[in-house]
Amino acid sequence: MFTRKWLKPPMLYYLSLGSNLGNREQTLMEAIKHIEQQTGHVLRCSSFNYSAPWGFESPNEFCNLCCAVESFLSPLEFLTATQSIEQALGRTAKSDNNHYSDRPIDIDIIRAFDGAKEITWNDAILTLPHPLWQSRDFVKIPLAEIFS
């Protein structure tokens, strides 16, 4: 029997997705389809979670979910892919200097694992695990639903 011992197993990424403009649920489902097509296999998704905006005021409530994705992409390749998906779904600007605003889609990499080992990463482009995830119920609740 042929075995693929020489191939590195896929990484496991936990993502948080949010939308507070347009048809939020439809946008999140479109994002999941793009993630499946461009990054790897979506293993599971949480149910929708609704919350007030975090870090800014807006009358537009967020719809959020978390998903687990197996991928052979490196963390930076994965980030590039998710940012491309955001742009394809109408996101025109990323938050800067912690200035948040309404947006059709936001995709954050929350945690990443290489086998059983959690990946830590800290540079100007990406920080893993996401530094604020434990202070955000809109991440913690759906993440707990799918985390294993």
C-alpha positions, 0 to 999 in steps of 0.5 A: 500500500502506498503511503504519503509519509513525505507529504507534510500534513495540512495546517489547521486555521480557525477563522472569524468572519463578520459582516454588517453591510448588505445581506450579511448572511449571504455574504458570509456564505459566499466567503465560505465558498471562496475560502473552500475554493481558494485556501483549502477544505472547510471542515466545519462552521459555527452557526450565525452569531449576531452582535453590536459593532466592536470598537466603533459605533454604528446602527448596523449589527454584525453577523459573525461566524467562525470556521475551521479550514485545513490548508497547505498554505503558509500563514502569509499565503493564507492571509493573502488569500483571505484578503483577496476574498474580502476584496472580491466581496466588496471590502475596499479598505482594511482597518488601520490604527484600530479605526474600525468601520462598517464593512461588507466582510471581514475575515480574521485568522484567529488561530493556526496549528501545524499538527498539535503545535499552535503557530505563533507569528508576530510581524507588521503583517500578521499576528497569531494567535489574533491578539484580541480574540479572547476579549471578543464574545463575537469570536469566542462564542462561535469559536467554542462551537467549532473548536476541537 
